[in-house]
Amino acid sequence: MTVQPSVQTAAPHRPAGFALWTAELGVALVFIVAGALVINGSLEQGVGWTPTGPESGYFPLRIGWLLVAVGVIQSGVAVAMALRDRRHPAQREIYLRRDRLKPLLQVFLPMVAYVGAVPWLGLYITSALFIAGFMWWHGGYRWRALPTGIAVCAAFYLLLEVWFQVDLYKGPVLDWLLDILRS
């Protein structure tokens, strides 16, 4: 009886990160939801044809159905990619490596906070804080961050509100501050 050396077979190499099919499926679902929202809005407006022409929801309804169709087709492509990745893990395409997730979230989460703060703080105050925050944390400009954020937003206020007379959403806080300054 001969003893054969134990040979361990390595598992197929699987790159670390988020697979491309997950991003494809996520975008497809966004298209389906957006299309469904457009279809719903179109149905509320009317989608028929009147003696004077199409109702206001006629063309958006078709666009909504196109968005849904593209989303469904892309979902099928994503599922096919997932099945291929399951059969051939070494050929798995990576959309986002795990080591790149932290820098992505360092940009994405402040943007989510920005969008969430706009209804209460308005565009100007929220933008000033957003610019200052990015300058502080990502650029290292400690003492210049807040004055620059305020200056940029003040310039946009003067340009848009005073010069072009385009009202942007100011939110209750800035409205309150402007009322104090005017009185």
N, C-alpha and C positions, 0 to 999 in steps of 0.2 A: 504494500500500500504506500503510495507516494503522497506526500503532503504538498498540496499546491498552495502557493502564497495567496493570501486573501487579497483580492483586488476589489477595491471599492469603486463602484461606478458613481461618478459625480452626477448630481442632479443637473438637468439642463440649466444653463445660465439664464437667469431672468433679471433683466435690468431693473434697478430700483427706481421707483417713481410712479407717477400716475399715467396709466395707459391712455393712448390717444383716443381710443374708442369712448372713454368716459367723457372726454371733452366734446366729442362729436355728438354723443347722446344728450349731453346737457344743452348744447346749442339747438339740437333738434327739438327738445322739449320746450325751450324758450320760443322757438318759431311756432310750435303748436299752440302754446298758451296765447301768444300775441295774436295769432290768426283767429283763435276762438274769441278773444276780446274784440277784435275788429268785426267779426261776424255778429256778435251780440250787439255791438253799437249800431251796426248797419240795420239790423232787424228792428231796433227801436226807432230808427229814422224813416223806415219805409224803403223797400227794395223793388218796388214795382215800377211800372211805366204809366205815366199819366198822359193826358192829351197834350200837355206842354213839354213832355220829355221825361227823362228818368227822375225818380225820387232821389233824395240826397244820399240814401244808403245803397243805391244800385251798384255803383262802381266799387265802393269800399267792400261790399259783400264779396265781389269777385276777387279782390286783392286778399281778403281774409281767407278765402278758400285756397288760394294759391299758397299762402303762408302755411296753412295746415298741411297741404299736399307736400310741400317741400320738407316740412318737419317730419312727416310720416316716412317719406323716402329716405331722408337722412337717418332716421331711427333704424330703418332696415339696414342701411350701410353700417351703422355703428354696431348693430347686433352681429352682422357678418364679420366685422373686424374683431369683435369679442370672441366669436367662435374660432376664428383663425388663431388668435392669440392663445386660446386654450389648447388648441391642437399643436401649435408650434411656439412654445414660450420663449425660445431664443430669438425669435423674429419679432418679438413684441415691440411696437413703436411707443416711445415715451413722449408724452405731451409736456409733463412737468416733473423734473427730478425732485426728489424729496429735499435735497439741500437747497433748492431754490424756492421752497415754499415760504420760508420766513421773510425774505425780501419782498415777495409778492404780497404777503399779508400786511407788511409794513406800509404798503401803498394802498392796498384795497380797503383795509379796515378804517383808516382815516377818511377815505372817500365815502364809505358807508355812514360814518359819523357826520360828515359834512352834509350829506343828503338828509339825514335824520334831524339835523339841527336847523336847517333852513326854515321850516315852518314857524319856529319860535324866534330865531334870531334874525331871520331875513338873509338875503343874499350878501349884503355888504359886510355885516359883522361876521357872519360865518366865513366869508371869503378871506377877510383880514386874519381871522384866527387860523384858517387853513394854510394860508401863505406863510404866516409866522411860524406855525408848527412845523411845516416842511423845512423852512430855512433853519430852524433850531435843531431839529433831530437829524435831518439828512444832510444839511449843508454845513452845520457847525457854526452858523452865524448867530452867536448868542445875543449880543446886545443890539444888533441891527434888525433882528427878526420882527419884533412887534412894530417898530416905527415903519419898516418897509411895508408890512402888511397893511397898516393903516393908510400909508401914503398911496399905495396902489389902489386901494378901494376908494379913497377920497378922490383920486384922479378919475376913476371910473364913474363915481357919483357926479362929479362936475361935468364930465364928458356926456354921460347919458342923460342924467336928470335935468341939468341946467342947460347945456348947450343943445342937445338934440331933443330934449323934452320927452324922453321915453321913460315912463315909470316902470321900475323893476320892483319886485316884491321886497319890501323893507322889513316886514315882520313887526310884531307888536313892540319889541324892545326899541328898535330904531325909531319907530313912529312916536313912541313915548319920549325918547331923547330929543327928537326934532321938535316936538310940541313944547318941551321945556325951553329949548333954545329960541324958539319963535316968540315965546311970551315974555 
